[in-house]
Amino acid sequence: MYYTSALAYSRLMKLYNEQIIDNKLWRFRYHIIMIVKYAINKKTVPQTNGKDIEKYCRSIIDVLEDDEKSKNIFLECQDFLFSLDEEIKISNRKSSEKRATTEVILREIGFRYLGMPKQNSFFK
């Protein structure tokens, strides 16, 4: 899991440095990494103490190790965030720190990637 996270962060930083990912989303870099795992697997994260987590991480690593697939998935995450701009206000420098922003993103992840109804949330 730690390697997967570090690899995702490293790939994202490379795309920022190459100016492929819009710098307006710099404050949302951890949100992007959160979105990536759902965009790739299209399911929730399994328990961290089982074999399922290894498969889950392996599918993410396989995408991230392929430069073209990695670039495409991060661009998809960028588009995902920009599509929520009206709700999360990307230009507001404090927006990335707000719980409400994360809730909007998680709600949309649930809808787009996990097949949950739009009004549902990860928060109970």
N, C-alpha and C positions, 0 to 999 in steps of 0.2 A: 504494500500500500504506500509506503514511504517513497519507494523508488518511482512509483506511478505518479505521485504528486510532484516530486522533484522534476521528473521528465516533463510533465505538463507545464510546469512553471518555466522550465528552461526553454521549451519550444515556443511558449508565448512570448518570452522576453526576446527571443530571436526575431519573431515576427514584428514586435514593437521596434526593435533596432533597425530592421529592414524597412520600416514604415509601411508594412502591409496591414497591420492593425492600426486603426485610427487612434492617435494619441489622446483624443477626447475621452477614450475609455480607460486611460491609465488607472484612474481611481477605482475602476470596476474589474481590475485584473483578477482578483480572487473570485468575483462573481462569474467571470468567464470560465475559470477553471472548474467551478461548481457546475456550470451548464454543460461543459464538455463531457463529463461522465454520463449525463443523461442523454445527450445528443448521440453519443456513440452506442450506449447499451439499451436505451429505450426501456429501462426498468429501474426500480429502486435499488439501492446499494444493499447487498446481502449482509448478514452478520459477519463480523470481522474475525470470527474464530473458526470458520469452516472452509471447506474446499471451494465453495461457491465464490468466495471473495477472490481466490486466485484466478478463476476463470474470468470474473468481472474485470479484474485489473489487467489480465493478459489481453483482453479484447481492446482495452484502452491503449495499452503499450503498443500493440500491433498497429493501430492507427497512428499513434504519435511517432513511431519509428519510421514511417513512410512520409517523406517530406511533403509530397503532394496531398495526400490524405490529411495530414496534420494541418497544413495550410487551409485546406477546404473546410475542415471542421471548425477551426478557429474563426474563419470568415463567416461561417454559419452562426456561430455564437455572437459575433459582432452584429450581424444583421438582426439576430434575436433581440439583443439589447436595444438597438436603434428602433426596432418596431415598438418598443415599450416607452420610448422617450416621452410621450405625452404624460404617462403616469409616473415615471421615475425621475424625470427632469435631469438628464445627463449633464447638462451645462451647469447645474447647481453643484458647487464643489462639495457640499455637505451631503448630497443625496446618497452617495455610496456608503455612508456611515449609518444610515437610518434603517431601523428594523423594518419599517414599512416598505422600503425599497426591496429588501430581501424577500419579504412576504409576497410582493407583486411578482418578483422573478420566480419564486418557487411555485406560486399559483399557475403561472404561465408554463413552467416546466411540466407541471402535472397535467395541464391541458394538452400541450403540444406533444410531449414525449411519452407520457404515461397513461394517456387516455382517461384522465379524471375529468369530471364535469368542471366547467370554468369557475363556478363559485366555490369549489372545494379548495382546500389549502392543506399544506403539509402540517400546519399548526393545528393542534386540537385543543 
